[in-house]
Amino acid sequence: MKTAYIQTPLGTAEISGDENGIAMISIRNSETEISENIPETLREAVDQLRDYFAGKRTDFTFKLNPSGTDFQQKVWQELLKIPYGKTVSYMDITKKLGDVKAIRAVASANGKNPLWIVVPCHRVIGTDGSLTGYAGGLWRKKWLLEHESPTAQQSLF
């Protein structure tokens, strides 16, 4: 497993993966030295993330290889279907999975998403339209949603 650290507008991102795909992308809350040399197996992911932050990319095409339970994988697959610039509620996801009583399990799987930004858990909001918990901090979630907003606005939240 190879790892690289890149600077983003939201802090240092850690990217890990191998020839089977990217297994983890996370944002770090502490300062970490930025990688000078990006391993070949991570280069496509790094380039696409940089393009995303530069406003040149709205989707990701590199191979993913996250570890998780079958249920978590199902939730993450639903998250991948949320279009750029759109949001859904936890209830919307539970309905698509066919079990509205699984809202807490869906929220838990969402919080355990190992692929920051790429599996867009930041696009999940409360049923009432409010920002809800986000492992990277609500300020980052707000920034990401504003970054993806189809129209320039003062502030969404």
C-alpha positions in Angstrom: 0.0 0.0 0.0 1.4 3.4 -1.0 0.5 6.7 0.6 0.8 10.3 -0.5 0.0 13.6 1.1 -1.3 16.6 -0.9 -2.3 20.1 0.1 -5.9 21.1 -0.5 -7.9 24.2 0.3 -9.3 22.2 3.3 -6.0 20.9 4.7 -3.7 18.0 4.0 -5.3 15.0 2.2 -3.9 11.5 2.7 -4.3 9.1 -0.2 -3.5 5.4 0.1 -3.9 2.6 -2.4 -2.2 0.1 -4.6 -2.6 -1.5 -8.0 -6.1 -2.7 -7.0 -7.3 0.9 -6.5 -7.5 3.7 -4.0 -8.5 2.3 -0.6 -8.5 5.5 1.5 -8.6 9.3 1.1 -8.9 11.3 4.2 -8.4 14.9 5.5 -5.9 15.3 8.3 -6.4 17.8 11.1 -2.7 18.0 11.8 0.1 19.3 9.7 1.8 16.6 7.7 4.7 16.9 5.3 3.4 17.1 1.7 4.7 14.4 -0.6 7.3 15.5 -3.1 7.1 12.3 -5.1 3.7 10.8 -5.8 3.8 7.0 -6.3 2.6 5.9 -9.8 -0.3 3.9 -8.4 -1.7 7.2 -6.8 -0.9 9.7 -9.5 -4.2 9.5 -11.3 -6.1 10.0 -8.0 -3.9 12.9 -7.0 -4.3 14.6 -10.4 -8.1 14.2 -10.3 -8.4 15.6 -6.8 -6.3 18.6 -7.7 -8.5 19.2 -10.7 -11.6 18.9 -8.5 -10.3 21.6 -6.1 -9.3 23.8 -9.1 -12.9 23.6 -10.3 -12.0 21.5 -13.4 -13.6 18.2 -12.5 -17.0 17.1 -11.3 -16.5 13.3 -11.2 -13.7 10.8 -10.5 -12.7 7.9 -12.8 -9.9 6.2 -11.0 -10.3 2.7 -9.5 -11.7 2.5 -6.0 -10.9 -0.3 -3.5 -12.4 0.6 -0.1 -12.7 -1.9 2.7 -16.1 -2.2 4.5 -19.0 -4.5 5.3 -21.5 -5.5 2.7 -23.9 -2.9 4.1 -21.3 -0.2 4.1 -20.4 -1.0 0.5 -24.1 -0.7 -0.5 -24.4 2.7 1.2 -21.2 3.9 -0.5 -22.5 2.8 -3.9 -25.7 4.9 -3.3 -23.5 7.8 -2.3 -21.6 7.5 -5.6 -25.0 8.1 -7.4 -25.5 11.6 -5.9 -24.8 14.0 -8.7 -22.2 16.8 -8.4 -23.9 19.9 -7.1 -26.9 18.0 -5.6 -27.8 16.9 -2.1 -29.9 14.1 -0.7 -31.1 13.2 2.8 -30.3 10.2 4.9 -34.0 9.2 4.5 -33.6 9.4 0.7 -30.8 6.8 0.9 -32.6 4.5 3.2 -35.6 4.5 0.8 -33.3 3.6 -2.1 -31.9 0.8 0.0 -35.5 -0.4 0.8 -35.5 0.0 4.6 -36.5 3.4 6.0 -35.8 2.0 9.5 -32.1 1.7 8.7 -31.5 5.5 8.9 -29.0 5.2 11.8 -27.1 2.4 10.1 -27.0 4.5 6.9 -25.7 7.5 8.9 -23.1 5.2 10.5 -21.9 3.8 7.2 -21.8 7.3 5.8 -19.6 8.4 8.6 -17.2 5.5 8.0 -16.7 6.3 4.3 -13.0 5.9 3.7 -12.9 7.9 0.4 -13.3 11.5 1.3 -14.9 13.6 -1.5 -14.8 10.8 -4.1 -17.6 8.9 -2.4 -19.5 12.1 -1.7 -20.8 11.7 1.9 -20.7 15.5 2.1 -23.7 15.7 -0.2 -25.9 14.0 2.5 -27.9 16.5 4.6 -30.7 16.4 7.0 -34.3 15.8 5.9 -35.0 19.4 6.8 -32.2 20.7 4.6 -29.8 21.3 7.5 -26.1 20.4 7.6 -25.6 17.4 9.7 -22.6 15.6 11.1 -19.4 15.3 9.0 -16.3 13.5 10.0 -14.1 16.3 8.5 -16.0 19.0 10.4 -19.1 20.9 9.3 -17.0 23.8 8.0 -15.4 21.5 5.5 -18.8 20.1 4.5 -20.1 23.7 4.0 -17.1 24.5 1.9 -17.5 21.5 -0.3 -21.2 22.1 -0.9 -20.5 25.7 -1.8 -17.6 24.6 -4.1 -20.0 22.3 -5.9 -22.9 24.8 -6.1 -24.0 25.3 -9.7 -24.5 29.0 -9.0 -22.2 31.4 -7.2 -23.8 32.4 -4.0 -22.9 34.3 -0.9 -23.5 31.2 1.3 -25.7 28.2 1.2 -25.7 27.7 5.0 
